[in-house]
Amino acid sequence: MLQRSTEILRDLIAFPTISADSNFEMILYMAGLLEEAGARCEVMSSACGTKANLFATLGPDRNGGILLSGHSDVVPVADQAWTHDPFEMIERDGLLYGRGTCDMKGFIAAALAMAPHFAKRIAERPMHFAFTYDEEVGCLGARQLADDLSARGLVPGIAIIGEPTEMRIIDGHKGCNEYSTHFNGLAGHGSLPDHGVNAVEYAVRYLNHLLGLKDALRARAPKNSPFDPPWTTVNVGALTGGVAHNVIAPSAQVDWEMRPVQTGDAEFVKESLQTYCETVLLPKMKEVHPGAMITTEVIGEVVGLMPTEDNEARRIVSELTGANSCDVVAFGTEAGLFQALGTDVVVCGPGSIEQAHKADEFLALEQLSQCLTMLERLGARLG
């Protein structure tokens, strides 16, 4: 089974599914493999029509069941010092190199290789496969898939999200909300600052208010929060704007994020910023230029995965792997979207997040083997 998984992984790596590009060819390839195993496959196009999710089922057409999920997209390779073609998998010293090997085509390859094994053992509990688009830019595909499943009333009983955790069981992570806030002011000569609206200056005031919320967020940390740090964090990624030293900046943009430990924190931050803009910044801007604006673009709002006392997925995966502990992580996944449906979810997959998004990304064969062992044991339970 390891050889078959490696063959499939080689094929998957050859699809350059960077988030900015289409993933259709890879989706159709995976659908073909699952159909050969007897699965019923649905290719669900994105609104733009250039990307798609794949949802497939082995076994009875009923609610519940087990879901194996992964994202098809990968991050760009531009400006990274790769020592070989990132979209050609290379095996060396027990490591499989290529963009997406650990994040997260290795898990997908293992799941696809195991599909015929699952098909022979399915009894009353269906096995679902969900492979999504655009996880790396806001979990866009998984959000669409979750809406589709909710609309049809299909809720998987448990889900295993195969992000790289070195096969550790993860039952919690923070949310990840990313925004770009745009400031439109009025250009003018730098010697006459009162005759214009300096968008950069107002962006700085906005940032000062945002960063001033850090202490309040720290004080809002839930008791016994398992996260590190235990409170909701905010981060400023970039501030851009202006055209020249002697020109009043007509526009500016702030790229920022927050990682909520609880949904109320996200609302607290957004409401505080909105109130500050409406009562302080915009009135001053519009005194000079009625057309001045502040708008916030939502890049992505990825819900967190909250640890729960009763989690069937955690119990089953613990039995499959022999692990008697679980953990939380800092990075985000699609897991919270499935949890919101009412599914018990864990994150567990081969590879290390330390290798993700880097040049010469790799997955150890030993990790892939451990993943296959877990899935083989899962297959044995299906009957």
N, C-alpha and C positions, 0 to 999 in steps of 0.2 A: 504493500500500500504506500510505503514511503516513496518508492520509485514513481508510482503513478501520480502522487501528489506533486512531486518535483517536476514531472513532465507538464502537468497542468499549470503549475506556477510559472514555468518558463514561457508558456503561451500567454498567460495573463500579463506578465511583465512586458511582453512585446507590444501590448496595446498601450500607447502613450496617453493614458486617460488623465492628463492634467486637468484640473477643475475648469480651466478656461475653455477646454475643448470638449468635443462630443465623446460620450462613452458607449454609443450605440453598438459598435462592433463587438466590444467586450461583452455587453449585455446579451447580444444574440448568440455569441459563442457559449456563454454560460447556460443560456436557455436550451441550446442544443444538447449539452451534456446532461442536463436535468431531464429533458424529455426522453433521452435514450434510457434513463433510469426509470422512466415511467411516471415522472412528475407532471402535474398540470401547471403550466406556466402562463403568467400574465406579464406582458411588457407594458409598463405604464409610462407614457411619454410625459415629459415636463411641459409646462405651459408654453415655453419657447419652441418646443418641438425638436430640439437638438440633443436632448439627453433623456434618460429613462431610468426607472426603477425596474427591478425584476422581482416578482413575488411568485413562489412556486410551492406546491404542496404534494407530498407523498401521503397516501392513505386516505381515510374517510374525509368527506367534506362536512366538517363539523367544527364547532367552537372549541377553543382550548388548544391543546397540542404544544409542541416544542418548536421554538423558532431559533434558527441559526442566522445571525445577521452580520453583515459587513458592508463597508462602503467601497465603491469601485474607483473613486477618484484618488489622485495622488497630487502632491505639491510639485511646483515647478523645479526644474533642474538648472535654470539659467543662473549664471554667475556662481555656480558651484564647481569645485575642482575635482570632478570625477576622473578616475584613472582609466575608465573604459566607457563604452556606450551604456548609459543608464537604463536603456530599454532592451538590453540583451543580457539575460541572466547568466552569470558566471559562477561556477562552483570552484571553491579553492579552500583547502585546509578545513573542510567540514562546514564552510560558510557559503551561503547563497547570496550573491551580490546582485543588486538591481533596484531601481526605484519602485518602491511599493512592496518589497519582499517581506518586510515586517509590518508595514503600515499600509494596508493590511491584507494584501493579496495572499500571503502565506496561509492565513486562516481560511480564506475563501477557497483556495486550492484544496485544502484538507477536507472541507465540507463537501466540495464537488466530488472529490475522489471517493468519499464515503457514501455518496448518494445511492449507488447500487446495493451496497451493504445494508443501508437503512431500508430500502424498498423490499428486501427479502424478509424483513423482520417486523414490519409495521403490522400492528393489530388494530386496536381501537383508538389509539392516540395518534393524530396526524403529526407529520414532521413538515415544518415550513422552512423555507429559505427566503431571506430578504436581502437583496443587494441593491444599494442605493447610489444616487449621484450627489455630488457637491457637499459631502460632509465637511470637507476642509474649508469651505467658505460659508458656513452657517447651518450645516445639517439640513439643507434645503430639500433634498430628496426624501429624507426620513420624515420630515414634517408633512410632505405630500402623502407619503405612504401611510403615516399614522392617521391622517384625515380620511384616506380611502378605507382603511380597515375599520375605523370608527363608524363611518357611514354605512358600512355593510354589517355592522355588529359582530365583526370577527375579532376576538380578543385571544391571542395566544396565551396559554397557561403560564409558560415560562419562556424566557429568552436568554440566549447566550450571545453577547456582543464580543466578537473576537479581536478586539483591539490588543496591541502588544502589551502584555502584563507579565511576561516571563512565566506564564501559566499560573500566576497567583490569582486568587479569587478577589475581585474588587466589587464591593457592593455600595459604593458611594463616591460621588465627585461633585464639585461645585458646578453651578451653571456658568455660562460664558456669554455675556452680552456685549456686542461690538457696535459702535456707532461712529458716524462722521457728522460733526456739527458744522454747518456752513454759515458764515457771516458775510452779508452783503452790505457794504457801506457806500461811501461817496468819495471818489478820487479828488485830489486837489494838490496845490503846491505845498510842499513841506513847510514853507515859511508862514503859511496861513492855516494852522491846524484847526481853528474854529470854523473854517469855511467848508470843511469836509467831515466825513465820518470814517475814522480809522478802524477798519475791520480787525486789524491785528490787535489793536489796543483792547477792543471789546472781547476778542477771543481770549486774551490774557486774563481779563477780569472774570470771564466765564470759567477759565481753568482754575483761577484762585478759589472761586466758590466751590467747584467740584472737589479740589484737593482739600478744601476746608471741611468736607464731609467725612474725612477719614476717621477723625476721633469719634464722631457720632456712630459710624458703622462699627468701630471697634467696641463701643459701649453696647451695641445691639447684638453682639455675638451670643448665640444660644448657649445655655448652660450645657456643659459636657459635649460641646461641638467636637466631632472627630477630625476636623480638617486642620491643616497647617498652612497659614495661620487660621485660627478658628472663626474669624470674622470675614465679612464681605470686603473684597479689595477693589480698588480702582487703579487704573494705570493709564497714563497719557502716552500714546504711541508716537504721535507726530503733531506738530503745529506748522502749518505752511501758509504763506500769504504775502501780499505786497509785490511791487514790481521794481522799485528802485529806492536808493537812499533818500532822495528828495521828493518822493511822491507819497501823498497820503494813501495808505493801502486801501483799495476799494473792496477787496475780498480776502477771506482767510478761511482756513479749514482746520478743525481739531479732530484728530482720530483718537478715540479713547475706548476703553473697555471697563467692565466690572465683572466680577466673578461672585455671584450671590451664593450665600449659604442657605438663604431662605427667600421665597418669592417676595415677601414684604419689603425686603431691603431694596430690591430693584425698583419697586414703586416709590419707596422713600426717596431714592436718588433722583428718579425722573421727575417726580412732583416738585422736589426742591429746586431743581434746575429750571423747570418750566416757570415756577413762580418767580424766581430771580430774573429770568429773561423778561417776563411780562410786566413786572412791577418796577424793575430797576434799569436793565440794559436797554430794552426796546424804547421806552419813553424818551431816554436821553438821545438815542440814535435818531428817532423820528422828529425830534425838535429841529434838527438840521436838515434831515432828508426823509420825508414821509415814506419813501419807497424802501427804506432800510429794512432788512429782514434777518432773522435767525431761524434756521431750519435744521432739524436733526434727521439724518438718514439712518435707518436701522439696517445695519449690515447683517446681523444675525443675532437671534436671541435663543440660545441653546439652554434648555431647562436642565437643571442638575439631576443627579441620581441620589435619592435620599435613602440612607440605610434604614431598614425596617426590621423589627424583631422577628416577624414571621415571613420567611422568604423561601419558597419551595425551590427556586432556582439555585439559591446558595446551598441549600441542603443537598440537592442532587449532585451539583458539581463538586461539592466537598466529598461526597461518596465516590464519585468517578475519579477524582484526582488523588484522593487520600489526604488532602490538605485539611487541617483542623482549625484553620484561622482564615480571616479575611481582612481586607484593608480598604482604605480610601486613597484616591490619587488626586493630583492637582489638575491634570489635563481633562478636557471635556470629551464626551462621546455622544452617540445617539441614544444611549440607554434610557435617559430620563423621558424621552418621547414615548417609548414603549411602556415605561412604568406608568405614565399618565393615562394610558389606555386601561390600566388595571392588571398588567402583566407583571409577574415576579421576574426580576432581571438581575443578572450579574454580568460583569465584564471579565472575560478570561480568554486569553489568546497567546499565541507563540510570538517570541521576539521581545525586544526591549525598547521602550519608548526613547531610550537614550540614542538609539540608532535612527529613529524616525526623522524625516525632513533633512537629513544630512547627506553630503556627498558620500559615495560608496556605502550607501545603506545596505545592511545585510541581515539575514536571518540564519541562525545556526540550525543545522540539520537536526541536532539533538532536540531543539525546541519544537521543530515541526513534528518530530517523532513523538514527543510527549503529547502534543495536540491530537495526533492520530490515535494514540492510546486512549485518551479521554473520549474521543468520538466513537471508537470501537466499543468501549464499555457502555456508552450511551445507546448504541445500536443494540447491544445485547439486552438492554432493558425494555426495548420497544415491544417485544412480544409478550 
